Amino acid sequence: MDILEQKQRLDVKGSDVSGSTFEDVNMSGCNIHDINLSGLRIDYANLAGLHVNNANMSGACLTDCRIEGMTINGIKVEDMLAAYEKQQ
């Protein structure tokens, strides 16, 4: 299914959209629950204000990302990285 240059709200439940491509799409304000994003690749995204709860992030990799104000379990990532670099 192609959805081009549309503004519409989608309710997708119990579906398999694996292999889909989302490009130049505004997904602000979306809620995503009970999903499999394994192998997902995100490039050039605005994830400001993103909240991730109860997720399996084993093997996740962040590269060349802005992390100002980012926390993991309430701990500022910038502080963790500074402490790590200090110990090196």
PyMOL Python script that loads the backbone (N, CA, C, O; Angstrom):
from pymol import cmd

cmd.read_pdbstr("""\
ATOM      1  N   MET A   1       0.852  -1.162   0.000  1.00  0.00           N
ATOM      2  CA  MET A   1       0.000   0.000   0.000  1.00  0.00           C
ATOM      3  C   MET A   1       0.905   1.233   0.000  1.00  0.00           C
ATOM      4  O   MET A   1       1.823   1.315   0.816  1.00  0.00           O
ATOM      5  N   ASP A   2       0.671   2.165  -0.871  1.00  0.00           N
ATOM      6  CA  ASP A   2       1.404   3.421  -0.923  1.00  0.00           C
ATOM      7  C   ASP A   2       0.531   4.529  -0.373  1.00  0.00           C
ATOM      8  O   ASP A   2      -0.615   4.700  -0.790  1.00  0.00           O
ATOM      9  N   ILE A   3       1.079   5.276   0.564  1.00  0.00           N
ATOM     10  CA  ILE A   3       0.407   6.464   1.086  1.00  0.00           C
ATOM     11  C   ILE A   3       1.360   7.619   0.823  1.00  0.00           C
ATOM     12  O   ILE A   3       2.369   7.760   1.514  1.00  0.00           O
ATOM     13  N   LEU A   4       1.055   8.434  -0.155  1.00  0.00           N
ATOM     14  CA  LEU A   4       1.958   9.508  -0.570  1.00  0.00           C
ATOM     15  C   LEU A   4       1.341  10.869  -0.296  1.00  0.00           C
ATOM     16  O   LEU A   4       0.190  11.127  -0.648  1.00  0.00           O
ATOM     17  N   GLU A   5       2.119  11.731   0.334  1.00  0.00           N
ATOM     18  CA  GLU A   5       1.732  13.113   0.572  1.00  0.00           C
ATOM     19  C   GLU A   5       0.323  13.243   1.155  1.00  0.00           C
ATOM     20  O   GLU A   5      -0.479  14.061   0.705  1.00  0.00           O
ATOM     21  N   GLN A   6       0.046  12.431   2.151  1.00  0.00           N
ATOM     22  CA  GLN A   6      -1.253  12.454   2.820  1.00  0.00           C
ATOM     23  C   GLN A   6      -1.066  12.863   4.268  1.00  0.00           C
ATOM     24  O   GLN A   6       0.004  12.648   4.839  1.00  0.00           O
ATOM     25  N   LYS A   7      -2.074  13.438   4.860  1.00  0.00           N
ATOM     26  CA  LYS A   7      -2.099  13.667   6.299  1.00  0.00           C
ATOM     27  C   LYS A   7      -3.316  12.935   6.821  1.00  0.00           C
ATOM     28  O   LYS A   7      -4.455  13.359   6.626  1.00  0.00           O
ATOM     29  N   GLN A   8      -3.045  11.811   7.496  1.00  0.00           N
ATOM     30  CA  GLN A   8      -4.142  11.037   8.031  1.00  0.00           C
ATOM     31  C   GLN A   8      -3.682  10.263   9.247  1.00  0.00           C
ATOM     32  O   GLN A   8      -2.503   9.935   9.378  1.00  0.00           O
ATOM     33  N   ARG A   9      -4.596   9.978  10.116  1.00  0.00           N
ATOM     34  CA  ARG A   9      -4.328   9.201  11.314  1.00  0.00           C
ATOM     35  C   ARG A   9      -4.536   7.728  10.973  1.00  0.00           C
ATOM     36  O   ARG A   9      -5.554   7.356  10.390  1.00  0.00           O
ATOM     37  N   LEU A  10      -3.570   6.900  11.339  1.00  0.00           N
ATOM     38  CA  LEU A  10      -3.674   5.466  11.073  1.00  0.00           C
ATOM     39  C   LEU A  10      -3.803   4.715  12.384  1.00  0.00           C
ATOM     40  O   LEU A  10      -3.094   5.026  13.341  1.00  0.00           O
ATOM     41  N   ASP A  11      -4.676   3.751  12.450  1.00  0.00           N
ATOM     42  CA  ASP A  11      -4.751   2.799  13.551  1.00  0.00           C
ATOM     43  C   ASP A  11      -4.345   1.452  12.971  1.00  0.00           C
ATOM     44  O   ASP A  11      -5.080   0.859  12.181  1.00  0.00           O
ATOM     45  N   VAL A  12      -3.179   0.978  13.365  1.00  0.00           N
ATOM     46  CA  VAL A  12      -2.659  -0.284  12.842  1.00  0.00           C
ATOM     47  C   VAL A  12      -2.556  -1.241  14.017  1.00  0.00           C
ATOM     48  O   VAL A  12      -1.815  -0.981  14.965  1.00  0.00           O
ATOM     49  N   LYS A  13      -3.288  -2.343  13.967  1.00  0.00           N
ATOM     50  CA  LYS A  13      -3.308  -3.312  15.059  1.00  0.00           C
ATOM     51  C   LYS A  13      -3.193  -4.725  14.496  1.00  0.00           C
ATOM     52  O   LYS A  13      -3.790  -5.053  13.470  1.00  0.00           O
ATOM     53  N   GLY A  14      -2.417  -5.551  15.187  1.00  0.00           N
ATOM     54  CA  GLY A  14      -2.302  -6.952  14.801  1.00  0.00           C
ATOM     55  C   GLY A  14      -1.831  -7.141  13.378  1.00  0.00           C
ATOM     56  O   GLY A  14      -2.255  -8.076  12.699  1.00  0.00           O
ATOM     57  N   SER A  15      -0.950  -6.253  12.917  1.00  0.00           N
ATOM     58  CA  SER A  15      -0.528  -6.284  11.515  1.00  0.00           C
ATOM     59  C   SER A  15       0.969  -6.529  11.396  1.00  0.00           C
ATOM     60  O   SER A  15       1.721  -6.311  12.346  1.00  0.00           O
ATOM     61  N   ASP A  16       1.385  -6.973  10.249  1.00  0.00           N
ATOM     62  CA  ASP A  16       2.802  -7.169   9.948  1.00  0.00           C
ATOM     63  C   ASP A  16       3.181  -6.202   8.838  1.00  0.00           C
ATOM     64  O   ASP A  16       2.820  -6.399   7.678  1.00  0.00           O
ATOM     65  N   VAL A  17       3.910  -5.157   9.204  1.00  0.00           N
ATOM     66  CA  VAL A  17       4.361  -4.185   8.212  1.00  0.00           C
ATOM     67  C   VAL A  17       5.880  -4.262   8.060  1.00  0.00           C
ATOM     68  O   VAL A  17       6.522  -3.292   7.656  1.00  0.00           O
ATOM     69  N   SER A  18       6.454  -5.437   8.391  1.00  0.00           N
ATOM     70  CA  SER A  18       7.904  -5.616   8.278  1.00  0.00           C
ATOM     71  C   SER A  18       8.342  -5.352   6.845  1.00  0.00           C
ATOM     72  O   SER A  18       7.642  -5.686   5.890  1.00  0.00           O
ATOM     73  N   GLY A  19       9.511  -4.747   6.721  1.00  0.00           N
ATOM     74  CA  GLY A  19      10.040  -4.419   5.403  1.00  0.00           C
ATOM     75  C   GLY A  19       9.513  -3.111   4.848  1.00  0.00           C
ATOM     76  O   GLY A  19       9.888  -2.714   3.745  1.00  0.00           O
ATOM     77  N   SER A  20       8.650  -2.437   5.590  1.00  0.00           N
ATOM     78  CA  SER A  20       8.100  -1.159   5.125  1.00  0.00           C
ATOM     79  C   SER A  20       9.151  -0.063   5.210  1.00  0.00           C
ATOM     80  O   SER A  20      10.117  -0.170   5.964  1.00  0.00           O
ATOM     81  N   THR A  21       8.952   0.977   4.437  1.00  0.00           N
ATOM     82  CA  THR A  21       9.835   2.134   4.444  1.00  0.00           C
ATOM     83  C   THR A  21       9.034   3.365   4.805  1.00  0.00           C
ATOM     84  O   THR A  21       7.970   3.612   4.237  1.00  0.00           O
ATOM     85  N   PHE A  22       9.543   4.138   5.749  1.00  0.00           N
ATOM     86  CA  PHE A  22       8.941   5.403   6.132  1.00  0.00           C
ATOM     87  C   PHE A  22       9.987   6.481   5.871  1.00  0.00           C
ATOM     88  O   PHE A  22      11.057   6.457   6.478  1.00  0.00           O
ATOM     89  N   GLU A  23       9.699   7.412   4.991  1.00  0.00           N
ATOM     90  CA  GLU A  23      10.658   8.451   4.630  1.00  0.00           C
ATOM     91  C   GLU A  23       9.962   9.808   4.608  1.00  0.00           C
ATOM     92  O   GLU A  23       8.891   9.958   4.020  1.00  0.00           O
ATOM     93  N   ASP A  24      10.581  10.795   5.255  1.00  0.00           N
ATOM     94  CA  ASP A  24      10.021  12.136   5.338  1.00  0.00           C
ATOM     95  C   ASP A  24       8.597  12.086   5.884  1.00  0.00           C
ATOM     96  O   ASP A  24       7.669  12.642   5.297  1.00  0.00           O
ATOM     97  N   VAL A  25       8.444  11.401   7.032  1.00  0.00           N
ATOM     98  CA  VAL A  25       7.139  11.181   7.645  1.00  0.00           C
ATOM     99  C   VAL A  25       7.116  11.836   9.026  1.00  0.00           C
ATOM    100  O   VAL A  25       8.069  11.695   9.793  1.00  0.00           O
ATOM    101  N   ASN A  26       6.051  12.541   9.344  1.00  0.00           N
ATOM    102  CA  ASN A  26       5.873  13.139  10.661  1.00  0.00           C
ATOM    103  C   ASN A  26       5.094  12.160  11.524  1.00  0.00           C
ATOM    104  O   ASN A  26       3.914  11.910  11.281  1.00  0.00           O
ATOM    105  N   MET A  27       5.757  11.607  12.534  1.00  0.00           N
ATOM    106  CA  MET A  27       5.103  10.667  13.447  1.00  0.00           C
ATOM    107  C   MET A  27       5.037  11.253  14.850  1.00  0.00           C
ATOM    108  O   MET A  27       4.892  10.508  15.820  1.00  0.00           O
ATOM    109  N   SER A  28       5.143  12.589  14.978  1.00  0.00           N
ATOM    110  CA  SER A  28       5.096  13.208  16.301  1.00  0.00           C
ATOM    111  C   SER A  28       3.751  12.929  16.956  1.00  0.00           C
ATOM    112  O   SER A  28       2.707  12.940  16.303  1.00  0.00           O
ATOM    113  N   GLY A  29       3.797  12.682  18.253  1.00  0.00           N
ATOM    114  CA  GLY A  29       2.576  12.418  19.001  1.00  0.00           C
ATOM    115  C   GLY A  29       2.031  11.008  18.847  1.00  0.00           C
ATOM    116  O   GLY A  29       0.959  10.706  19.371  1.00  0.00           O
ATOM    117  N   CYS A  30       2.744  10.137  18.139  1.00  0.00           N
ATOM    118  CA  CYS A  30       2.276   8.750  17.967  1.00  0.00           C
ATOM    119  C   CYS A  30       2.559   7.938  19.228  1.00  0.00           C
ATOM    120  O   CYS A  30       3.493   8.241  19.971  1.00  0.00           O
ATOM    121  N   ASN A  31       1.767   6.929  19.461  1.00  0.00           N
ATOM    122  CA  ASN A  31       1.993   5.949  20.515  1.00  0.00           C
ATOM    123  C   ASN A  31       2.210   4.601  19.860  1.00  0.00           C
ATOM    124  O   ASN A  31       1.435   4.178  19.002  1.00  0.00           O
ATOM    125  N   ILE A  32       3.274   3.934  20.272  1.00  0.00           N
ATOM    126  CA  ILE A  32       3.603   2.631  19.714  1.00  0.00           C
ATOM    127  C   ILE A  32       3.725   1.660  20.874  1.00  0.00           C
ATOM    128  O   ILE A  32       4.566   1.858  21.752  1.00  0.00           O
ATOM    129  N   HIS A  33       2.899   0.608  20.900  1.00  0.00           N
ATOM    130  CA  HIS A  33       2.858  -0.329  22.019  1.00  0.00           C
ATOM    131  C   HIS A  33       3.023  -1.761  21.520  1.00  0.00           C
ATOM    132  O   HIS A  33       2.524  -2.121  20.454  1.00  0.00           O
ATOM    133  N   ASP A  34       3.730  -2.572  22.305  1.00  0.00           N
ATOM    134  CA  ASP A  34       3.863  -4.003  22.048  1.00  0.00           C
ATOM    135  C   ASP A  34       4.278  -4.273  20.603  1.00  0.00           C
ATOM    136  O   ASP A  34       3.554  -4.916  19.843  1.00  0.00           O
ATOM    137  N   ILE A  35       5.458  -3.768  20.241  1.00  0.00           N
ATOM    138  CA  ILE A  35       5.929  -3.879  18.863  1.00  0.00           C
ATOM    139  C   ILE A  35       7.296  -4.533  18.785  1.00  0.00           C
ATOM    140  O   ILE A  35       8.047  -4.530  19.761  1.00  0.00           O
ATOM    141  N   ASN A  36       7.617  -5.087  17.646  1.00  0.00           N
ATOM    142  CA  ASN A  36       8.926  -5.665  17.380  1.00  0.00           C
ATOM    143  C   ASN A  36       9.655  -4.734  16.418  1.00  0.00           C
ATOM    144  O   ASN A  36       9.317  -4.655  15.237  1.00  0.00           O
ATOM    145  N   LEU A  37      10.665  -4.025  16.940  1.00  0.00           N
ATOM    146  CA  LEU A  37      11.475  -3.138  16.102  1.00  0.00           C
ATOM    147  C   LEU A  37      12.884  -3.690  15.925  1.00  0.00           C
ATOM    148  O   LEU A  37      13.795  -2.943  15.570  1.00  0.00           O
ATOM    149  N   SER A  38      13.077  -4.990  16.166  1.00  0.00           N
ATOM    150  CA  SER A  38      14.413  -5.564  16.029  1.00  0.00           C
ATOM    151  C   SER A  38      14.916  -5.353  14.606  1.00  0.00           C
ATOM    152  O   SER A  38      14.184  -5.560  13.637  1.00  0.00           O
ATOM    153  N   GLY A  39      16.163  -4.942  14.496  1.00  0.00           N
ATOM    154  CA  GLY A  39      16.749  -4.681  13.191  1.00  0.00           C
ATOM    155  C   GLY A  39      16.361  -3.341  12.600  1.00  0.00           C
ATOM    156  O   GLY A  39      16.752  -3.023  11.477  1.00  0.00           O
ATOM    157  N   LEU A  40      15.593  -2.546  13.345  1.00  0.00           N
ATOM    158  CA  LEU A  40      15.173  -1.232  12.850  1.00  0.00           C
ATOM    159  C   LEU A  40      16.373  -0.314  12.726  1.00  0.00           C
ATOM    160  O   LEU A  40      17.242  -0.312  13.598  1.00  0.00           O
ATOM    161  N   ARG A  41      16.434   0.452  11.677  1.00  0.00           N
ATOM    162  CA  ARG A  41      17.486   1.449  11.480  1.00  0.00           C
ATOM    163  C   ARG A  41      16.818   2.808  11.375  1.00  0.00           C
ATOM    164  O   ARG A  41      15.877   2.990  10.603  1.00  0.00           O
ATOM    165  N   ILE A  42      17.313   3.766  12.162  1.00  0.00           N
ATOM    166  CA  ILE A  42      16.783   5.121  12.152  1.00  0.00           C
ATOM    167  C   ILE A  42      17.927   6.062  11.798  1.00  0.00           C
ATOM    168  O   ILE A  42      18.944   6.082  12.491  1.00  0.00           O
ATOM    169  N   ASP A  43      17.778   6.834  10.742  1.00  0.00           N
ATOM    170  CA  ASP A  43      18.778   7.806  10.330  1.00  0.00           C
ATOM    171  C   ASP A  43      18.138   9.185  10.251  1.00  0.00           C
ATOM    172  O   ASP A  43      17.001   9.323   9.800  1.00  0.00           O
ATOM    173  N   TYR A  44      18.871  10.205  10.692  1.00  0.00           N
ATOM    174  CA  TYR A  44      18.443  11.601  10.587  1.00  0.00           C
ATOM    175  C   TYR A  44      17.043  11.805  11.152  1.00  0.00           C
ATOM    176  O   TYR A  44      16.139  12.260  10.452  1.00  0.00           O
ATOM    177  N   ALA A  45      16.878  11.466  12.416  1.00  0.00           N
ATOM    178  CA  ALA A  45      15.559  11.548  13.053  1.00  0.00           C
ATOM    179  C   ALA A  45      15.571  12.544  14.209  1.00  0.00           C
ATOM    180  O   ALA A  45      16.587  12.720  14.880  1.00  0.00           O
ATOM    181  N   ASN A  46      14.452  13.180  14.426  1.00  0.00           N
ATOM    182  CA  ASN A  46      14.257  14.019  15.596  1.00  0.00           C
ATOM    183  C   ASN A  46      13.529  13.179  16.631  1.00  0.00           C
ATOM    184  O   ASN A  46      12.328  12.936  16.506  1.00  0.00           O
ATOM    185  N   LEU A  47      14.246  12.739  17.645  1.00  0.00           N
ATOM    186  CA  LEU A  47      13.668  11.915  18.702  1.00  0.00           C
ATOM    187  C   LEU A  47      13.587  12.692  20.011  1.00  0.00           C
ATOM    188  O   LEU A  47      13.486  12.097  21.084  1.00  0.00           O
ATOM    189  N   ALA A  48      13.631  14.030  19.923  1.00  0.00           N
ATOM    190  CA  ALA A  48      13.560  14.867  21.119  1.00  0.00           C
ATOM    191  C   ALA A  48      12.278  14.551  21.881  1.00  0.00           C
ATOM    192  O   ALA A  48      11.196  14.513  21.295  1.00  0.00           O
ATOM    193  N   GLY A  49      12.399  14.325  23.184  1.00  0.00           N
ATOM    194  CA  GLY A  49      11.242  14.019  24.008  1.00  0.00           C
ATOM    195  C   GLY A  49      10.793  12.571  23.942  1.00  0.00           C
ATOM    196  O   GLY A  49       9.758  12.222  24.508  1.00  0.00           O
ATOM    197  N   LEU A  50      11.549  11.725  23.263  1.00  0.00           N
ATOM    198  CA  LEU A  50      11.215  10.301  23.154  1.00  0.00           C
ATOM    199  C   LEU A  50      11.225   9.646  24.530  1.00  0.00           C
ATOM    200  O   LEU A  50      12.126   9.902  25.328  1.00  0.00           O
ATOM    201  N   HIS A  51      10.245   8.813  24.813  1.00  0.00           N
ATOM    202  CA  HIS A  51      10.197   8.027  26.035  1.00  0.00           C
ATOM    203  C   HIS A  51      10.121   6.559  25.649  1.00  0.00           C
ATOM    204  O   HIS A  51       9.245   6.156  24.883  1.00  0.00           O
ATOM    205  N   VAL A  52      11.040   5.763  26.179  1.00  0.00           N
ATOM    206  CA  VAL A  52      11.056   4.323  25.920  1.00  0.00           C
ATOM    207  C   VAL A  52      10.957   3.630  27.267  1.00  0.00           C
ATOM    208  O   VAL A  52      11.780   3.875  28.149  1.00  0.00           O
ATOM    209  N   ASN A  53       9.958   2.767  27.441  1.00  0.00           N
ATOM    210  CA  ASN A  53       9.744   2.062  28.699  1.00  0.00           C
ATOM    211  C   ASN A  53       9.676   0.562  28.462  1.00  0.00           C
ATOM    212  O   ASN A  53       9.098   0.101  27.478  1.00  0.00           O
ATOM    213  N   ASN A  54      10.271  -0.188  29.370  1.00  0.00           N
ATOM    214  CA  ASN A  54      10.199  -1.651  29.340  1.00  0.00           C
ATOM    215  C   ASN A  54      10.579  -2.223  27.982  1.00  0.00           C
ATOM    216  O   ASN A  54       9.876  -3.072  27.434  1.00  0.00           O
ATOM    217  N   ALA A  55      11.704  -1.747  27.442  1.00  0.00           N
ATOM    218  CA  ALA A  55      12.142  -2.186  26.113  1.00  0.00           C
ATOM    219  C   ALA A  55      13.411  -3.022  26.210  1.00  0.00           C
ATOM    220  O   ALA A  55      14.258  -2.780  27.070  1.00  0.00           O
ATOM    221  N   ASN A  56      13.536  -3.993  25.334  1.00  0.00           N
ATOM    222  CA  ASN A  56      14.770  -4.757  25.186  1.00  0.00           C
ATOM    223  C   ASN A  56      15.658  -3.985  24.223  1.00  0.00           C
ATOM    224  O   ASN A  56      15.410  -3.974  23.018  1.00  0.00           O
ATOM    225  N   MET A  57      16.691  -3.340  24.751  1.00  0.00           N
ATOM    226  CA  MET A  57      17.591  -2.547  23.915  1.00  0.00           C
ATOM    227  C   MET A  57      18.970  -3.188  23.825  1.00  0.00           C
ATOM    228  O   MET A  57      19.956  -2.513  23.527  1.00  0.00           O
ATOM    229  N   SER A  58      19.038  -4.498  24.086  1.00  0.00           N
ATOM    230  CA  SER A  58      20.326  -5.178  23.997  1.00  0.00           C
ATOM    231  C   SER A  58      20.849  -5.075  22.571  1.00  0.00           C
ATOM    232  O   SER A  58      20.128  -5.334  21.606  1.00  0.00           O
ATOM    233  N   GLY A  59      22.101  -4.696  22.459  1.00  0.00           N
ATOM    234  CA  GLY A  59      22.724  -4.552  21.146  1.00  0.00           C
ATOM    235  C   GLY A  59      22.396  -3.242  20.453  1.00  0.00           C
ATOM    236  O   GLY A  59      22.824  -3.020  19.321  1.00  0.00           O
ATOM    237  N   ALA A  60      21.629  -2.356  21.125  1.00  0.00           N
ATOM    238  CA  ALA A  60      21.301  -1.063  20.517  1.00  0.00           C
ATOM    239  C   ALA A  60      22.571  -0.230  20.392  1.00  0.00           C
ATOM    240  O   ALA A  60      23.483  -0.354  21.209  1.00  0.00           O
ATOM    241  N   CYS A  61      22.630   0.606  19.384  1.00  0.00           N
ATOM    242  CA  CYS A  61      23.813   1.420  19.121  1.00  0.00           C
ATOM    243  C   CYS A  61      23.384   2.841  18.754  1.00  0.00           C
ATOM    244  O   CYS A  61      22.574   3.038  17.848  1.00  0.00           O
ATOM    245  N   LEU A  62      23.932   3.822  19.461  1.00  0.00           N
ATOM    246  CA  LEU A  62      23.720   5.232  19.131  1.00  0.00           C
ATOM    247  C   LEU A  62      25.049   5.781  18.632  1.00  0.00           C
ATOM    248  O   LEU A  62      26.068   5.640  19.308  1.00  0.00           O
ATOM    249  N   THR A  63      25.051   6.400  17.466  1.00  0.00           N
ATOM    250  CA  THR A  63      26.269   6.932  16.885  1.00  0.00           C
ATOM    251  C   THR A  63      26.027   8.353  16.398  1.00  0.00           C
ATOM    252  O   THR A  63      25.036   8.621  15.719  1.00  0.00           O
ATOM    253  N   ASP A  64      26.938   9.269  16.749  1.00  0.00           N
ATOM    254  CA  ASP A  64      26.858  10.668  16.306  1.00  0.00           C
ATOM    255  C   ASP A  64      25.506  11.290  16.630  1.00  0.00           C
ATOM    256  O   ASP A  64      24.910  11.958  15.785  1.00  0.00           O
ATOM    257  N   CYS A  65      25.019  11.072  17.859  1.00  0.00           N
ATOM    258  CA  CYS A  65      23.712  11.584  18.272  1.00  0.00           C
ATOM    259  C   CYS A  65      23.869  12.704  19.290  1.00  0.00           C
ATOM    260  O   CYS A  65      24.799  12.690  20.097  1.00  0.00           O
ATOM    261  N   ARG A  66      22.963  13.670  19.253  1.00  0.00           N
ATOM    262  CA  ARG A  66      22.900  14.698  20.282  1.00  0.00           C
ATOM    263  C   ARG A  66      22.244  14.073  21.508  1.00  0.00           C
ATOM    264  O   ARG A  66      21.171  13.478  21.404  1.00  0.00           O
ATOM    265  N   ILE A  67      22.885  14.206  22.671  1.00  0.00           N
ATOM    266  CA  ILE A  67      22.381  13.537  23.873  1.00  0.00           C
ATOM    267  C   ILE A  67      22.123  14.515  25.022  1.00  0.00           C
ATOM    268  O   ILE A  67      21.963  14.081  26.163  1.00  0.00           O
ATOM    269  N   GLU A  68      22.079  15.820  24.749  1.00  0.00           N
ATOM    270  CA  GLU A  68      21.849  16.793  25.816  1.00  0.00           C
ATOM    271  C   GLU A  68      20.533  16.472  26.532  1.00  0.00           C
ATOM    272  O   GLU A  68      19.479  16.394  25.901  1.00  0.00           O
ATOM    273  N   GLY A  69      20.603  16.290  27.840  1.00  0.00           N
ATOM    274  CA  GLY A  69      19.410  16.022  28.631  1.00  0.00           C
ATOM    275  C   GLY A  69      18.934  14.579  28.588  1.00  0.00           C
ATOM    276  O   GLY A  69      17.959  14.239  29.258  1.00  0.00           O
ATOM    277  N   MET A  70      19.589  13.727  27.824  1.00  0.00           N
ATOM    278  CA  MET A  70      19.187  12.324  27.742  1.00  0.00           C
ATOM    279  C   MET A  70      19.523  11.614  29.049  1.00  0.00           C
ATOM    280  O   MET A  70      20.601  11.806  29.612  1.00  0.00           O
ATOM    281  N   THR A  71      18.588  10.792  29.527  1.00  0.00           N
ATOM    282  CA  THR A  71      18.825  10.020  30.749  1.00  0.00           C
ATOM    283  C   THR A  71      18.537   8.550  30.515  1.00  0.00           C
ATOM    284  O   THR A  71      17.750   8.176  29.647  1.00  0.00           O
ATOM    285  N   ILE A  72      19.196   7.732  31.312  1.00  0.00           N
ATOM    286  CA  ILE A  72      18.909   6.302  31.366  1.00  0.00           C
ATOM    287  C   ILE A  72      18.637   5.998  32.831  1.00  0.00           C
ATOM    288  O   ILE A  72      19.509   6.182  33.680  1.00  0.00           O
ATOM    289  N   ASN A  73      17.445   5.541  33.124  1.00  0.00           N
ATOM    290  CA  ASN A  73      17.025   5.271  34.507  1.00  0.00           C
ATOM    291  C   ASN A  73      17.292   6.472  35.408  1.00  0.00           C
ATOM    292  O   ASN A  73      17.726   6.313  36.549  1.00  0.00           O
ATOM    293  N   GLY A  74      17.032   7.671  34.895  1.00  0.00           N
ATOM    294  CA  GLY A  74      17.170   8.891  35.669  1.00  0.00           C
ATOM    295  C   GLY A  74      18.575   9.459  35.757  1.00  0.00           C
ATOM    296  O   GLY A  74      18.774  10.512  36.363  1.00  0.00           O
ATOM    297  N   ILE A  75      19.557   8.785  35.166  1.00  0.00           N
ATOM    298  CA  ILE A  75      20.950   9.247  35.210  1.00  0.00           C
ATOM    299  C   ILE A  75      21.290   9.911  33.883  1.00  0.00           C
ATOM    300  O   ILE A  75      21.050   9.340  32.819  1.00  0.00           O
ATOM    301  N   LYS A  76      21.849  11.116  33.946  1.00  0.00           N
ATOM    302  CA  LYS A  76      22.206  11.838  32.731  1.00  0.00           C
ATOM    303  C   LYS A  76      23.319  11.106  31.983  1.00  0.00           C
ATOM    304  O   LYS A  76      24.362  10.795  32.559  1.00  0.00           O
ATOM    305  N   VAL A  77      23.095  10.837  30.719  1.00  0.00           N
ATOM    306  CA  VAL A  77      24.069  10.121  29.897  1.00  0.00           C
ATOM    307  C   VAL A  77      25.357  10.938  29.764  1.00  0.00           C
ATOM    308  O   VAL A  77      26.450  10.373  29.753  1.00  0.00           O
ATOM    309  N   GLU A  78      25.232  12.247  29.665  1.00  0.00           N
ATOM    310  CA  GLU A  78      26.434  13.093  29.586  1.00  0.00           C
ATOM    311  C   GLU A  78      27.317  12.888  30.811  1.00  0.00           C
ATOM    312  O   GLU A  78      28.540  12.822  30.684  1.00  0.00           O
ATOM    313  N   ASP A  79      26.710  12.785  32.003  1.00  0.00           N
ATOM    314  CA  ASP A  79      27.476  12.556  33.222  1.00  0.00           C
ATOM    315  C   ASP A  79      28.128  11.180  33.207  1.00  0.00           C
ATOM    316  O   ASP A  79      29.276  11.037  33.627  1.00  0.00           O
ATOM    317  N   MET A  80      27.413  10.167  32.729  1.00  0.00           N
ATOM    318  CA  MET A  80      27.979   8.824  32.650  1.00  0.00           C
ATOM    319  C   MET A  80      29.186   8.794  31.716  1.00  0.00           C
ATOM    320  O   MET A  80      30.210   8.190  32.034  1.00  0.00           O
ATOM    321  N   LEU A  81      29.059   9.450  30.562  1.00  0.00           N
ATOM    322  CA  LEU A  81      30.164   9.470  29.607  1.00  0.00           C
ATOM    323  C   LEU A  81      31.358  10.236  30.160  1.00  0.00           C
ATOM    324  O   LEU A  81      32.502   9.831  29.957  1.00  0.00           O
ATOM    325  N   ALA A  82      31.099  11.340  30.856  1.00  0.00           N
ATOM    326  CA  ALA A  82      32.189  12.117  31.446  1.00  0.00           C
ATOM    327  C   ALA A  82      32.934  11.279  32.495  1.00  0.00           C
ATOM    328  O   ALA A  82      34.164  11.297  32.548  1.00  0.00           O
ATOM    329  N   ALA A  83      32.182  10.545  33.327  1.00  0.00           N
ATOM    330  CA  ALA A  83      32.807   9.698  34.340  1.00  0.00           C
ATOM    331  C   ALA A  83      33.619   8.587  33.679  1.00  0.00           C
ATOM    332  O   ALA A  83      34.716   8.262  34.134  1.00  0.00           O
ATOM    333  N   TYR A  84      33.092   8.015  32.628  1.00  0.00           N
ATOM    334  CA  TYR A  84      33.800   6.954  31.905  1.00  0.00           C
ATOM    335  C   TYR A  84      35.094   7.494  31.312  1.00  0.00           C
ATOM    336  O   TYR A  84      36.149   6.873  31.448  1.00  0.00           O
ATOM    337  N   GLU A  85      35.017   8.637  30.661  1.00  0.00           N
ATOM    338  CA  GLU A  85      36.218   9.218  30.041  1.00  0.00           C
ATOM    339  C   GLU A  85      37.262   9.608  31.081  1.00  0.00           C
ATOM    340  O   GLU A  85      38.461   9.519  30.816  1.00  0.00           O
ATOM    341  N   LYS A  86      36.822  10.034  32.252  1.00  0.00           N
ATOM    342  CA  LYS A  86      37.731  10.404  33.326  1.00  0.00           C
ATOM    343  C   LYS A  86      38.525   9.197  33.808  1.00  0.00           C
ATOM    344  O   LYS A  86      39.692   9.318  34.182  1.00  0.00           O
ATOM    345  N   GLN A  87      37.873   8.018  33.795  1.00  0.00           N
ATOM    346  CA  GLN A  87      38.543   6.795  34.262  1.00  0.00           C
ATOM    347  C   GLN A  87      39.511   6.227  33.235  1.00  0.00           C
ATOM    348  O   GLN A  87      40.366   5.411  33.578  1.00  0.00           O
ATOM    349  N   GLN A  88      39.390   6.641  32.002  1.00  0.00           N
ATOM    350  CA  GLN A  88      40.257   6.079  30.941  1.00  0.00           C
ATOM    351  C   GLN A  88      41.657   6.633  30.997  1.00  0.00           C
ATOM    352  O   GLN A  88      42.500   6.264  30.179  1.00  0.00           O
TER     353      GLN A  88
END
""", "prot")
cmd.dss("prot")
cmd.show_as("cartoon", "prot")
cmd.util.cbc("prot")
cmd.orient("prot")
